C-alpha cells in the first residue's frame, strides 16, 4: 500500500470542490474572486502533489521498483494531466484580469519539468541513503 490511495481521493475531491466553487462564482459574476480562489487552490494542490511524490519514494523501502513504477503511471495521470485539463477549463470559464494575460499555460508547462526535477532529486537522495545503509551493513557484518 502506498499513501497515494489515501491522498488521491482527497486530491480529486479538493479539485472538484474548487472547480464547483469557481463555476458558481463565475455564474454570479464574481470573476475576480473566482480567479483568486483558483490561484490559491493551485498552491494547495501543489502541496498535495509534493506529499504524494515524497510518499512514492518512501514506499520504495518496502515495495519493489516495478510496482512503484506501475503506481507512478496512475499518479502522473491523476496529478499532472487532470489539473491541466481543469486549468484549461477554468481559463475558458474565468477570463484573465483586465490588462493582464493568462499565465496558466506557462505555469502548466513548467509543472512537468518541476515534477521531473523533484523525482530526480528524490532518486538521488534515496540512492545516497541506500548506499549509507549498504556500507554500514557491510562494515558491521565483516
Secondary structure, DSSP 8 states (H G I E B T S, - for coil): --THHHHHHHHHHHHHHHHHHHHHHHHTT-HHHHHHHHHHHHHHHHHHHHHHHHHHHHHTTTS-HHHHHHHHHHHHIIIIIHHHHHHHHHHHHS---TT----HHHHHHHHHHHHHHHHHHHHHHHHHHHHHHHHHHHHHH-
